[in-house]
Amino acid sequence: MKRVVLIFALVALFCPAMAYLSAISIQTHKASTMQVFVNGKLYNRTPEKFVRIRSNPGVYHVQVKVLNPYDKEWYMLRRQIHVQRGFEFFYRVEFLPGNKPRLIAVRRYPVYSRFFVNPDLYNRYPVG
């Protein structure tokens, strides 16, 4: 009986440690939509402008199928992302007229910051 209680207590202690500790956020232009594949798995069936994927630390193969608003063609962008524990990695799809779109790293935020809790803070564009 003591062993069962001890095992249950250990499992209860280590379950929160196995929770999602990292994330990947990808945002596209306002006039465009995208679908995101991570390690071959589709994460959003309907094309959207913003996708957040909570994950464990590790290396991920991200493919973004994005609609270019300039020439109205779909492009597949590929990138290998190394996710570290405790951070959310924020990427943006950058469109340039006449060129293929690019997936660029913008910033990384701590997971337990106000940026991770409030998704509206990600959808701001720089004023210039």
C-alpha positions as CSV (number, residue, x, y, z in Angstrom):
1,M,0.0,0.0,0.0
2,K,2.9,2.4,0.8
3,R,4.4,1.7,-2.6
4,V,1.2,2.5,-4.4
5,V,0.9,5.8,-2.6
6,L,4.6,6.6,-3.2
7,I,4.2,5.9,-6.9
8,F,1.1,8.0,-7.2
9,A,2.8,10.9,-5.4
10,L,5.8,10.7,-7.8
11,V,3.6,10.6,-10.9
12,A,1.6,13.6,-9.6
13,L,4.8,15.5,-9.0
14,F,6.3,14.8,-12.5
15,C,3.2,15.3,-14.6
16,P,3.4,19.1,-14.7
17,A,7.1,18.8,-15.6
18,M,6.1,17.0,-18.9
19,A,3.7,19.8,-19.9
20,Y,4.3,22.0,-23.0
21,L,7.3,24.2,-22.2
22,S,7.9,25.8,-25.6
23,A,6.0,27.1,-28.6
24,I,6.3,28.2,-32.2
25,S,4.2,31.1,-33.6
26,I,3.9,32.0,-37.3
27,Q,2.2,35.1,-38.7
28,T,1.6,36.1,-42.3
29,H,0.6,39.3,-44.0
30,K,-3.0,40.6,-43.5
31,A,-3.9,39.9,-47.2
32,S,-2.6,36.3,-47.1
33,T,-3.4,33.0,-45.5
34,M,-1.3,30.0,-44.7
35,Q,-1.4,26.3,-43.7
36,V,1.3,25.0,-41.3
37,F,2.8,21.5,-41.3
38,V,5.1,20.5,-38.5
39,N,7.0,17.2,-39.0
40,G,4.6,16.3,-41.8
41,K,1.4,16.9,-39.6
42,L,-1.1,19.6,-40.7
43,Y,-1.9,21.9,-37.8
44,N,-4.7,24.1,-39.3
45,R,-7.1,22.7,-41.8
46,T,-8.5,26.1,-42.7
47,P,-6.0,28.6,-43.9
48,E,-5.4,31.3,-41.3
49,K,-3.2,34.4,-40.7
50,F,-1.8,33.4,-37.3
51,V,-0.9,29.9,-36.0
52,R,0.6,29.0,-32.6
53,I,1.9,25.6,-31.9
54,R,2.8,24.6,-28.4
55,S,5.5,22.0,-28.3
56,N,8.3,20.3,-26.4
57,P,11.9,21.4,-26.8
58,G,13.6,19.9,-29.8
59,V,14.2,20.2,-33.6
60,Y,11.1,20.6,-35.8
61,H,10.8,20.6,-39.6
62,V,8.2,23.4,-40.4
63,Q,6.6,23.7,-43.8
64,V,4.3,26.7,-44.4
65,K,2.0,26.7,-47.4
66,V,1.3,30.4,-48.0
67,L,-0.7,32.4,-50.6
68,N,1.4,35.3,-52.0
69,P,-0.9,38.4,-52.2
70,Y,1.2,39.9,-55.0
71,D,1.0,37.1,-57.6
72,K,-1.8,35.0,-56.1
73,E,0.2,31.8,-56.1
74,W,0.8,29.2,-53.3
75,Y,4.3,28.7,-52.1
76,M,5.8,26.1,-49.8
77,L,8.3,27.5,-47.3
78,R,10.5,25.1,-45.4
79,R,12.6,25.7,-42.3
80,Q,14.2,23.6,-39.6
81,I,13.5,25.2,-36.2
82,H,15.4,24.4,-33.0
83,V,13.1,25.1,-30.1
84,Q,14.5,25.7,-26.6
85,R,12.8,25.1,-23.3
86,G,10.9,28.1,-21.9
87,F,10.7,30.2,-25.0
88,E,8.2,30.9,-27.8
89,F,9.8,31.4,-31.2
90,F,8.0,34.0,-33.3
91,Y,8.3,33.8,-37.1
92,R,6.8,36.0,-39.8
93,V,6.2,35.4,-43.5
94,E,7.8,38.2,-45.4
95,F,6.6,39.0,-49.0
96,L,8.6,41.0,-51.5
97,P,7.1,41.9,-54.9
98,G,8.7,39.8,-57.6
99,N,10.5,37.5,-55.1
100,K,9.7,34.2,-53.3
101,P,8.3,34.8,-49.8
102,R,10.6,34.1,-46.8
103,L,10.1,32.8,-43.3
104,I,12.1,35.1,-41.0
105,A,12.6,34.8,-37.2
106,V,11.4,37.9,-35.5
107,R,11.9,37.3,-31.7
108,R,11.6,34.8,-29.0
109,Y,9.5,35.4,-25.9
110,P,9.5,33.7,-22.5
111,V,6.7,31.3,-22.3
112,Y,5.3,32.8,-19.1
113,S,5.2,36.4,-20.3
114,R,2.3,38.5,-21.3
115,F,3.0,37.8,-25.0
116,F,2.3,34.1,-24.6
117,V,-0.9,34.6,-22.6
118,N,-2.4,37.3,-24.9
119,P,-2.4,36.3,-28.6
120,D,-3.6,39.8,-29.7
121,L,-0.2,41.2,-28.8
122,Y,1.3,39.2,-31.6
123,N,-0.9,40.6,-34.3
124,R,0.6,44.0,-34.3
125,Y,2.6,45.3,-37.3
126,P,5.5,47.7,-36.9
127,V,4.6,51.3,-37.5
128,G,7.1,52.9,-39.9
